[in-house]
Amino acid sequence: MKRFRFRLEQVLTLRKHVEREWELKLAAITGKCLLLENAIRRCEKGILDSLDDRRAGEGALDMTEFMQYELFMARLRQEIKEHRAALVIRQRERGEIQKGYLEAAKKRKVLDKLKERRAAEYYLAARREEFNVMDEVNNAALVRAKLVS
């Protein structure tokens, strides 16, 4: 029996490649989002640690330390705002890239299903053909056996 050949195999290969490119883009932007989320967590942890350190300090209030503390806290809050703004932008980009990825995956899956269906039809027809050939061989052998006897 001949092996099944899908006529659109090159198109399927191309669609798999396009899907993989979208997948890599999605992974890259997801990585950027995770980095921003980690930076936000680091800043928030810095604020909490700083608050704990401040509470654990002596009761004396040194103005220079107080100013440094306030400037540090202000800087961390500003970094959190900047990271959150960047994260919102990256998440929008991620949404667009995800739509592209889903569309590419859908196109590839359509061709995969078509290939599976065509292969099933091909092998079913080949089995029927093989059955018909075997039936003809058996009928011919039966006719020969009757003619000989």
Backbone as ProteinMPNN parsed JSONL, in Angstrom:
{"seq_chain_A": "MKRFRFRLEQVLTLRKHVEREWELKLAAITGKCLLLENAIRRCEKGILDSLDDRRAGEGALDMTEFMQYELFMARLRQEIKEHRAALVIRQRERGEIQKGYLEAAKKRKVLDKLKERRAAEYYLAARREEFNVMDEVNNAALVRAKLVS", "coords_chain_A": {"N_chain_A": [[0.85, -1.172, 0.0], [0.554, 2.179, -0.873], [2.073, 5.027, 0.646], [0.437, 7.67, 2.398], [0.194, 10.903, 1.031], [0.075, 14.234, 1.776], [-1.223, 16.9, 0.079], [-1.096, 19.549, 0.813], [1.043, 19.802, 2.498], [3.33, 21.455, 2.592], [2.187, 23.949, 3.026], [1.076, 23.481, 5.519], [3.43, 23.081, 6.993], [4.513, 25.639, 6.784], [2.552, 27.092, 8.165], [2.863, 25.987, 10.696], [5.371, 26.956, 11.277], [4.886, 29.731, 11.325], [3.119, 29.807, 13.49], [4.875, 29.012, 15.51], [6.632, 31.201, 15.512], [4.905, 33.224, 16.476], [4.433, 32.124, 18.951], [6.956, 32.336, 20.121], [7.199, 35.142, 20.193], [5.13, 35.679, 21.986], [6.114, 34.407, 24.259], [8.353, 35.996, 24.772], [7.238, 38.55, 25.358], [5.703, 37.863, 27.533], [7.698, 37.187, 29.311], [8.82, 39.726, 29.701], [6.686, 40.962, 30.995], [6.614, 39.445, 33.343], [9.095, 40.154, 34.439], [8.638, 42.853, 35.014], [6.561, 42.593, 36.889], [7.959, 41.277, 38.911], [9.79, 43.278, 39.558], [8.073, 45.183, 40.626], [7.163, 43.789, 42.859], [9.597, 43.564, 44.236], [10.123, 46.26, 44.852], [7.904, 46.829, 46.463], [8.423, 45.062, 48.527], [10.781, 46.204, 49.419], [9.779, 48.58, 50.485], [8.192, 47.57, 52.583], [10.18, 46.245, 54.1], [11.734, 48.418, 54.755], [9.963, 49.88, 56.311], [9.71, 48.103, 58.467], [12.364, 48.14, 59.401], [12.523, 50.774, 60.185], [10.681, 50.917, 62.253], [11.924, 49.257, 64.049], [14.083, 50.681, 64.837], [15.968, 52.955, 67.02], [14.42, 55.115, 69.485], [15.106, 57.746, 69.081], [14.902, 60.543, 66.958], [16.382, 61.338, 64.109], [16.874, 63.936, 61.94], [18.197, 63.926, 59.444], [18.34, 61.209, 58.828], [15.623, 60.7, 58.774], [14.827, 62.25, 56.571], [16.298, 60.993, 54.557], [15.098, 58.519, 54.65], [12.447, 59.185, 53.911], [12.894, 60.151, 51.306], [13.878, 57.834, 50.117], [11.639, 56.169, 50.326], [9.842, 57.631, 48.75], [11.135, 57.42, 46.292], [10.942, 54.638, 45.84], [8.146, 54.352, 45.706], [7.666, 55.866, 43.403], [9.052, 54.338, 41.505], [7.479, 52.047, 41.581], [5.082, 53.061, 40.499], [5.986, 53.697, 37.903], [6.768, 51.168, 36.979], [4.314, 49.838, 37.062], [2.857, 51.288, 35.16], [4.343, 50.691, 32.868], [3.904, 47.969, 32.857], [1.162, 47.784, 32.322], [1.127, 48.679, 29.677], [2.722, 46.693, 28.445], [1.114, 44.467, 28.959], [-1.077, 45.016, 27.377], [0.145, 44.852, 24.869], [0.841, 42.173, 25.011], [-1.684, 41.007, 24.968], [-2.473, 41.589, 22.324], [-0.521, 40.183, 20.903], [-1.109, 37.643, 21.783], [-3.606, 37.269, 20.623], [-2.833, 37.151, 17.926], [-1.253, 34.841, 18.017], [-3.185, 32.903, 18.752], [-4.812, 32.984, 16.486], [-3.008, 32.097, 14.517], [-2.52, 29.528, 15.508], [-5.046, 28.449, 15.255], [-5.388, 28.432, 12.454], [-3.398, 26.585, 11.779], [-4.336, 24.297, 13.1], [-6.67, 23.787, 11.696], [-5.674, 22.92, 9.218], [-4.279, 20.664, 10.136], [-6.394, 19.04, 11.03], [-7.706, 18.665, 8.59], [-5.725, 17.251, 7.228], [-5.615, 14.915, 8.797], [-8.208, 13.94, 8.361], [-8.203, 13.531, 5.585], [-6.159, 11.616, 5.414], [-7.318, 9.501, 6.816], [-9.48, 8.945, 5.098], [-8.046, 8.192, 2.819], [-6.643, 5.883, 3.68], [-8.814, 4.248, 4.317], [-10.012, 3.937, 1.812], [-7.888, 2.616, 0.577], [-7.794, 0.245, 2.052], [-10.277, -0.82, 1.318], [-9.845, -1.176, -1.409], [-7.768, -3.039, -1.292], [-9.152, -5.133, -0.086], [-11.015, -5.672, -2.115], [-9.281, -6.568, -4.136], [-8.215, -8.854, -2.92], [-10.585, -10.293, -2.721], [-11.208, -10.715, -5.412], [-9.008, -12.295, -6.106], [-9.505, -14.54, -4.519], [-11.987, -15.329, -5.593], [-11.195, -15.942, -8.211], [-9.479, -18.073, -7.69], [-11.323, -19.89, -6.684], [-12.934, -20.295, -8.932], [-11.043, -21.464, -10.642], [-10.552, -23.775, -9.207], [-12.991, -25.082, -9.426], [-13.097, -25.467, -12.153], [-11.001, -27.208, -12.547], [-11.794, -29.449, -11.163]], "CA_chain_A": [[0.0, 0.0, 0.0], [1.316, 3.422, -0.943], [1.982, 5.905, 1.799], [-0.386, 8.861, 2.183], [0.904, 12.178, 0.841], [-0.838, 15.37, 1.912], [-0.827, 17.881, -0.924], [-0.871, 20.857, 1.442], [2.043, 19.614, 3.558], [4.189, 22.633, 2.659], [1.399, 25.009, 3.652], [1.005, 23.108, 6.93], [4.752, 23.368, 7.566], [4.608, 27.094, 6.883], [1.677, 27.54, 9.256], [3.509, 25.591, 11.954], [6.472, 27.91, 11.484], [4.278, 31.014, 11.717], [2.618, 29.621, 14.853], [6.047, 28.986, 16.397], [7.106, 32.588, 15.636], [3.984, 33.911, 17.383], [4.651, 31.556, 20.277], [8.183, 32.944, 20.645], [6.872, 36.53, 20.528], [4.31, 35.64, 23.198], [7.003, 34.063, 25.371], [9.208, 37.156, 25.052], [6.464, 39.608, 26.019], [5.329, 37.332, 28.846], [8.903, 37.348, 30.126], [8.926, 41.144, 30.075], [5.646, 41.213, 32.003], [7.05, 38.832, 34.597], [10.176, 40.979, 34.992], [8.032, 44.051, 35.601], [5.849, 42.176, 38.102], [8.975, 41.016, 39.932], [10.337, 44.568, 39.982], [7.06, 45.79, 41.504], [7.217, 43.058, 44.142], [10.843, 43.95, 44.917], [9.941, 47.607, 45.407], [6.958, 46.726, 47.579], [9.145, 44.407, 49.624], [11.7, 47.221, 49.936], [8.992, 49.487, 51.331], [7.837, 46.849, 53.816], [11.403, 46.044, 54.884], [12.143, 49.722, 55.269], [9.055, 50.196, 57.414], [10.096, 47.257, 59.595], [13.624, 48.663, 59.931], [12.246, 52.073, 60.811], [10.014, 50.649, 63.535], [12.858, 48.569, 64.946], [15.152, 51.612, 65.215], [15.861, 53.593, 68.327], [13.374, 56.107, 69.616], [15.597, 59.076, 68.707], [14.526, 60.925, 65.599], [17.425, 62.118, 63.456], [16.24, 64.551, 60.763], [18.832, 63.496, 58.189], [17.867, 59.849, 58.572], [14.208, 60.807, 58.431], [14.76, 62.771, 55.19], [16.772, 59.928, 53.68], [14.046, 57.506, 54.656], [11.33, 59.693, 53.111], [13.324, 60.192, 49.904], [13.943, 56.446, 49.677], [10.258, 55.7, 50.168], [9.281, 58.329, 47.586], [11.73, 56.832, 45.1], [10.347, 53.319, 45.646], [6.761, 54.544, 45.234], [7.743, 56.329, 42.014], [9.428, 53.176, 40.69], [6.293, 51.176, 41.485], [4.171, 53.68, 39.521], [6.565, 53.545, 36.563], [6.693, 49.752, 36.597], [2.9, 49.497, 36.8], [2.484, 51.891, 33.871], [4.99, 49.879, 31.828], [3.247, 46.657, 32.868], [-0.119, 47.928, 31.62], [1.445, 48.749, 28.241], [3.181, 45.36, 28.034], [-0.015, 43.535, 28.98], [-1.857, 45.284, 26.155], [0.912, 44.248, 23.77], [0.718, 40.733, 25.176], [-3.017, 40.646, 24.495], [-2.464, 41.612, 20.856], [0.313, 39.075, 20.433], [-1.843, 36.413, 22.075], [-4.623, 37.13, 19.57], [-2.128, 36.676, 16.731], [-0.865, 33.447, 18.257], [-4.384, 32.061, 18.7], [-5.234, 32.925, 15.087], [-2.061, 31.225, 13.81], [-2.759, 28.164, 15.979], [-6.323, 28.024, 14.672], [-5.141, 28.109, 11.047], [-2.629, 25.347, 11.726], [-5.197, 23.193, 13.533], [-7.6, 23.498, 10.595], [-4.964, 22.078, 8.253], [-4.012, 19.371, 10.786], [-7.634, 18.252, 10.983], [-7.92, 18.289, 7.193], [-4.753, 16.202, 6.923], [-6.064, 13.692, 9.464], [-9.406, 13.449, 7.675], [-7.801, 13.011, 4.262], [-5.394, 10.381, 5.625], [-8.287, 8.455, 7.172], [-10.194, 8.601, 3.868], [-7.105, 7.513, 1.934], [-6.386, 4.53, 4.164], [-10.062, 3.498, 4.201], [-10.131, 3.567, 0.398], [-6.839, 1.633, 0.281], [-8.232, -1.04, 2.618], [-11.357, -1.329, 0.459], [-9.209, -1.638, -2.652], [-7.055, -4.275, -0.955], [-10.186, -6.151, 0.131], [-11.546, -6.042, -3.438], [-8.257, -7.36, -4.834], [-8.185, -10.173, -2.275], [-11.834, -10.957, -3.08], [-11.043, -11.164, -6.801], [-8.056, -13.416, -6.104], [-10.207, -15.697, -3.966], [-12.983, -15.765, -6.582], [-10.48, -16.576, -9.33], [-9.001, -19.372, -7.209], [-12.509, -20.752, -6.579], [-13.338, -20.659, -10.305], [-10.031, -22.41, -11.119], [-10.73, -25.031, -8.5], [-14.18, -25.718, -9.988], [-12.77, -25.884, -13.507], [-10.076, -28.338, -12.467], [-12.483, -30.635, -10.654]], "C_chain_A": [[0.899, 1.24, 0.0], [1.057, 4.277, 0.298], [1.174, 7.154, 1.436], [0.503, 10.096, 2.034], [-0.135, 13.293, 0.867], [-0.357, 16.472, 0.975], [-0.488, 19.249, -0.319], [0.163, 20.787, 2.564], [2.955, 20.836, 3.698], [3.468, 23.811, 3.315], [1.289, 24.746, 5.152], [2.331, 23.402, 7.637], [4.936, 24.867, 7.755], [3.761, 27.621, 8.033], [2.23, 27.138, 10.617], [4.637, 26.556, 12.301], [5.939, 29.264, 11.96], [3.757, 30.925, 13.155], [3.775, 29.65, 15.849], [6.607, 30.401, 16.588], [6.223, 33.378, 16.6], [4.179, 33.422, 18.816], [5.906, 32.161, 20.924], [7.96, 34.411, 21.023], [6.086, 36.595, 21.836], [5.175, 35.323, 24.417], [7.871, 35.255, 25.758], [8.435, 38.237, 25.807], [5.988, 39.146, 27.389], [6.508, 37.444, 29.804], [9.076, 38.776, 30.6], [7.899, 41.495, 31.145], [6.056, 40.636, 33.359], [8.175, 39.629, 35.252], [9.613, 42.237, 35.66], [7.281, 43.707, 36.888], [6.828, 41.899, 39.241], [9.586, 42.317, 40.448], [9.361, 45.274, 40.925], [7.091, 45.115, 42.872], [8.466, 43.425, 44.937], [10.715, 45.313, 45.573], [8.988, 47.576, 46.6], [7.611, 46.062, 48.786], [10.139, 45.387, 50.25], [10.985, 48.201, 50.855], [8.66, 48.812, 52.653], [9.06, 46.629, 54.709], [11.858, 47.35, 55.518], [11.253, 50.149, 56.436], [9.404, 49.388, 58.66], [11.386, 47.76, 60.241], [13.399, 49.968, 60.684], [11.602, 51.879, 62.18], [10.967, 50.025, 64.548], [13.966, 49.487, 65.438], [14.943, 52.199, 66.597], [14.765, 54.647, 68.309], [13.805, 57.491, 69.177], [15.295, 59.343, 67.243], [15.599, 61.852, 65.037], [16.836, 62.646, 62.148], [16.881, 64.111, 59.458], [18.399, 62.079, 57.828], [16.411, 59.857, 58.137], [14.042, 61.278, 56.989], [15.218, 61.7, 54.199], [15.703, 58.838, 53.543], [12.882, 57.941, 53.764], [11.683, 59.743, 51.629], [13.388, 58.775, 49.317], [12.546, 55.892, 49.413], [9.608, 56.345, 48.939], [9.832, 57.733, 46.294], [11.123, 55.455, 44.815], [8.907, 53.427, 45.15], [6.738, 54.988, 43.777], [8.116, 55.17, 41.082], [8.242, 52.229, 40.513], [5.322, 51.748, 40.462], [4.679, 53.479, 38.104], [6.457, 52.097, 36.077], [5.257, 49.342, 36.288], [2.434, 50.068, 35.462], [3.083, 51.078, 32.72], [4.317, 48.516, 31.723], [1.914, 46.71, 32.13], [0.109, 47.952, 30.11], [1.848, 47.365, 27.725], [2.037, 44.347, 28.025], [-0.939, 43.759, 27.788], [-1.173, 44.661, 24.948], [0.773, 42.73, 23.81], [-0.646, 40.246, 24.684], [-3.086, 40.598, 22.977], [-1.666, 40.437, 20.293], [-0.409, 37.75, 20.669], [-2.949, 36.187, 21.041], [-3.993, 36.606, 18.287], [-1.734, 35.215, 16.847], [-2.075, 32.518, 18.135], [-4.887, 31.916, 17.265], [-4.324, 31.989, 14.289], [-2.276, 29.763, 14.218], [-4.041, 27.609, 15.371], [-6.135, 27.614, 13.206], [-4.375, 26.803, 10.898], [-3.502, 24.147, 12.092], [-6.19, 22.808, 12.447], [-6.921, 22.586, 9.579], [-4.613, 20.713, 8.845], [-5.233, 18.471, 10.722], [-7.922, 17.777, 9.559], [-6.982, 17.152, 6.806], [-5.182, 14.877, 7.548], [-7.262, 13.08, 8.744], [-9.051, 12.83, 6.318], [-7.017, 11.703, 4.39], [-6.339, 9.232, 5.962], [-9.061, 7.997, 5.933], [-9.302, 7.789, 2.931], [-6.902, 6.065, 2.377], [-7.646, 3.66, 4.128], [-10.254, 3.025, 2.754], [-9.094, 2.51, 0.028], [-7.219, 0.267, 0.85], [-9.35, -1.655, 1.78], [-10.795, -1.908, -0.837], [-8.485, -2.965, -2.417], [-8.048, -5.425, -0.742], [-10.747, -6.621, -1.206], [-10.55, -6.905, -4.208], [-8.207, -8.761, -4.256], [-9.445, -10.974, -2.626], [-11.756, -11.496, -4.507], [-10.101, -12.345, -6.88], [-8.743, -14.677, -5.591], [-11.257, -16.233, -4.936], [-12.316, -16.48, -7.76], [-9.97, -17.947, -8.91], [-10.16, -20.356, -7.114], [-12.953, -21.223, -7.965], [-12.354, -21.679, -10.871], [-10.223, -23.781, -10.477], [-11.939, -25.793, -9.048], [-13.913, -26.227, -11.394], [-11.866, -27.128, -13.499], [-10.823, -29.598, -12.018], [-13.65, -31.069, -11.482]], "O_chain_A": [[1.862, 1.336, 0.761], [-0.018, 4.245, 0.898], [1.227, 7.63, 0.302], [1.438, 10.303, 2.807], [-1.09, 13.297, 0.09], [0.784, 16.922, 1.071], [0.308, 20.004, -0.876], [0.158, 21.619, 3.472], [3.312, 21.21, 4.815], [4.071, 24.576, 4.067], [1.394, 25.668, 5.96], [2.34, 23.916, 8.756], [5.458, 25.308, 8.779], [4.196, 28.493, 8.785], [2.078, 27.877, 11.59], [4.831, 26.921, 13.46], [6.483, 29.863, 12.888], [3.933, 31.855, 13.942], [3.66, 30.252, 16.916], [7.011, 30.764, 17.693], [6.73, 34.116, 17.444], [4.102, 34.199, 19.767], [5.917, 32.458, 22.118], [8.465, 34.875, 22.045], [6.339, 37.452, 22.683], [4.986, 35.907, 25.484], [8.1, 35.498, 26.943], [8.934, 38.779, 26.793], [5.881, 39.954, 28.311], [6.328, 37.761, 30.979], [9.433, 39.019, 31.752], [8.196, 42.231, 32.086], [5.863, 41.272, 34.396], [8.211, 39.766, 36.475], [10.06, 42.63, 36.738], [7.357, 44.448, 37.868], [6.564, 42.242, 40.394], [9.867, 42.443, 41.64], [9.776, 45.89, 41.907], [7.051, 45.779, 43.908], [8.411, 43.581, 46.157], [11.145, 45.505, 46.711], [9.237, 48.218, 47.621], [7.374, 46.457, 49.928], [10.319, 45.399, 51.468], [11.527, 48.604, 51.885], [8.826, 49.406, 53.718], [8.987, 46.805, 55.925], [12.306, 47.382, 56.664], [11.732, 50.708, 57.423], [9.398, 49.915, 59.772], [11.498, 47.804, 61.466], [14.031, 50.217, 61.711], [11.928, 52.578, 63.139], [10.833, 50.237, 65.753], [14.71, 49.127, 66.35], [13.921, 51.987, 67.249], [14.254, 55.018, 67.253], [12.952, 58.341, 68.922], [15.424, 58.456, 66.399], [15.706, 63.009, 65.443], [16.349, 61.861, 61.334], [16.182, 63.939, 58.459], [18.123, 61.783, 56.665], [16.016, 59.111, 57.241], [13.198, 60.752, 56.263], [14.614, 61.518, 53.142], [15.454, 58.319, 52.455], [12.39, 57.155, 52.954], [10.851, 59.41, 50.785], [13.003, 58.549, 48.17], [12.308, 55.232, 48.402], [8.905, 55.676, 48.181], [9.099, 57.559, 45.32], [10.821, 55.143, 43.663], [8.497, 52.672, 44.268], [5.891, 54.542, 43.002], [7.556, 55.043, 39.993], [8.028, 51.68, 39.432], [4.788, 51.005, 39.639], [3.912, 53.135, 37.206], [6.105, 51.836, 34.926], [5.016, 48.579, 35.352], [1.704, 49.41, 34.72], [2.411, 50.811, 31.723], [4.175, 47.972, 30.629], [1.574, 45.784, 31.393], [-0.63, 47.319, 29.355], [1.362, 46.924, 26.684], [2.0, 43.463, 27.168], [-1.515, 42.812, 27.253], [-1.816, 44.026, 24.112], [0.609, 42.083, 22.776], [-0.743, 39.191, 24.057], [-3.682, 39.686, 22.405], [-2.082, 39.785, 19.336], [-0.326, 36.84, 19.844], [-3.2, 35.053, 20.632], [-4.548, 35.722, 17.634], [-1.864, 34.446, 15.894], [-1.997, 31.471, 17.492], [-5.339, 30.84, 16.872], [-4.801, 31.188, 13.486], [-2.221, 28.867, 13.376], [-4.107, 26.433, 15.014], [-6.653, 26.586, 12.769], [-4.66, 26.007, 10.004], [-3.41, 23.096, 11.457], [-6.517, 21.631, 12.293], [-7.508, 21.602, 9.129], [-4.645, 19.708, 8.135], [-5.128, 17.287, 10.402], [-8.329, 16.635, 9.346], [-7.391, 16.202, 6.137], [-5.12, 13.834, 6.897], [-7.329, 11.867, 8.541], [-9.533, 11.755, 5.959], [-7.185, 10.792, 3.579], [-6.179, 8.122, 5.455], [-9.272, 6.8, 5.739], [-9.751, 6.817, 2.323], [-6.976, 5.14, 1.568], [-7.547, 2.449, 3.927], [-10.609, 1.873, 2.505], [-9.388, 1.603, -0.751], [-6.993, -0.757, 0.204], [-9.37, -2.866, 1.556], [-11.207, -2.973, -1.296], [-8.572, -3.888, -3.227], [-7.802, -6.552, -1.172], [-10.936, -7.82, -1.416], [-10.943, -7.87, -4.862], [-8.163, -9.744, -4.995], [-9.379, -12.19, -2.806], [-12.194, -12.616, -4.773], [-10.349, -13.292, -7.626], [-8.58, -15.755, -6.163], [-11.403, -17.446, -5.087], [-12.814, -17.496, -8.244], [-10.024, -18.89, -9.7], [-9.997, -21.534, -7.43], [-13.302, -22.388, -8.155], [-12.765, -22.65, -11.507], [-10.073, -24.813, -11.131], [-11.911, -27.022, -9.124], [-14.424, -27.273, -11.794], [-11.982, -27.99, -14.37], [-10.498, -30.698, -12.464], [-14.308, -32.056, -11.152]]}, "name": "protein", "num_of_chains": 1, "seq": "MKRFRFRLEQVLTLRKHVEREWELKLAAITGKCLLLENAIRRCEKGILDSLDDRRAGEGALDMTEFMQYELFMARLRQEIKEHRAALVIRQRERGEIQKGYLEAAKKRKVLDKLKERRAAEYYLAARREEFNVMDEVNNAALVRAKLVS"}
